[in-house]
Amino acid sequence: ARYDAADGSHRVWPMPERLACFALCEDPDTLLIGLASRLAFFDLRTGEITPIVDVEPDLPTRLNDGRCDRQGRFVFGT
């Protein structure tokens, strides 16, 4: 959800599966998201999800927490 303190508005985006983690990108309207089964880019303007890669598609694992390290690399656990 996004809350705008200037006008009190908020917006919610439904996800196709559980959102495990996210990171800010250079473009302020784009997030790198970790869904339960994949990494993707999420456009905050349109709600469009652009898949990057499925994570261990042949195993019953799912993404957990994630974050950017000091070098800006996104790391996550399953």
C-alpha positions as CSV (number, residue, x, y, z in Angstrom):
1,A,0.0,0.0,0.0
2,R,1.1,3.6,-0.6
3,Y,0.0,6.5,1.6
4,D,0.4,10.1,0.5
5,A,0.5,12.4,3.5
6,A,0.0,15.5,1.3
7,D,-3.6,14.6,0.4
8,G,-4.4,11.6,2.7
9,S,-4.9,9.3,-0.3
10,H,-3.7,5.7,-0.3
11,R,-3.5,3.0,-3.0
12,V,-3.3,-0.8,-2.8
13,W,-2.1,-3.2,-5.4
14,P,-3.2,-6.8,-5.4
15,M,-0.4,-9.3,-6.0
16,P,-0.8,-12.6,-7.9
17,E,1.0,-14.4,-5.0
18,R,2.5,-13.6,-1.6
19,L,4.9,-10.7,-1.6
20,A,8.0,-11.7,0.3
21,C,10.3,-8.7,-0.2
22,F,11.0,-5.6,-2.3
23,A,13.7,-3.1,-3.1
24,L,13.7,0.4,-4.4
25,C,15.0,1.0,-7.9
26,E,16.6,4.0,-9.6
27,D,13.2,4.8,-11.2
28,P,11.0,5.9,-8.2
29,D,8.0,4.3,-9.9
30,T,9.5,0.8,-10.1
31,L,10.2,-1.8,-7.4
32,L,12.1,-5.0,-7.6
33,I,9.8,-7.5,-5.9
34,G,10.3,-11.0,-4.6
35,L,7.1,-12.9,-4.9
36,A,6.7,-16.4,-3.4
37,S,8.1,-18.1,-6.6
38,R,9.9,-15.4,-8.6
39,L,11.6,-12.1,-8.9
40,A,10.0,-9.3,-11.0
41,F,9.8,-5.6,-11.6
42,F,6.6,-3.9,-10.4
43,D,5.5,-0.6,-12.0
44,L,3.7,1.5,-9.4
45,R,2.0,3.7,-12.1
46,T,0.4,0.9,-14.0
47,G,0.4,-2.1,-11.6
48,E,2.2,-4.1,-14.3
49,I,4.5,-7.0,-13.2
50,T,7.4,-7.8,-15.4
51,P,8.9,-11.3,-14.5
52,I,12.7,-11.5,-14.3
53,V,13.2,-15.1,-13.2
54,D,11.4,-18.0,-11.5
55,V,13.3,-19.2,-8.4
56,E,13.8,-22.9,-8.1
57,P,10.7,-23.7,-10.3
58,D,11.1,-27.5,-9.8
59,L,11.3,-27.4,-6.0
60,P,8.7,-26.6,-3.4
61,T,10.6,-23.6,-2.0
62,R,9.5,-20.0,-1.8
63,L,11.2,-16.6,-1.3
64,N,11.5,-15.2,2.1
65,D,13.2,-12.0,3.2
66,G,15.4,-10.0,0.9
67,R,17.4,-6.7,0.8
68,C,20.0,-4.8,-1.1
69,D,23.6,-5.1,0.2
70,R,26.1,-2.3,0.3
71,Q,27.1,-2.7,-3.3
72,G,23.4,-2.5,-4.4
73,R,23.0,-6.2,-5.1
74,F,19.6,-7.7,-4.2
75,V,20.0,-10.8,-2.0
76,F,17.2,-13.0,-0.7
77,G,16.6,-16.3,1.0
78,T,14.3,-19.2,0.3
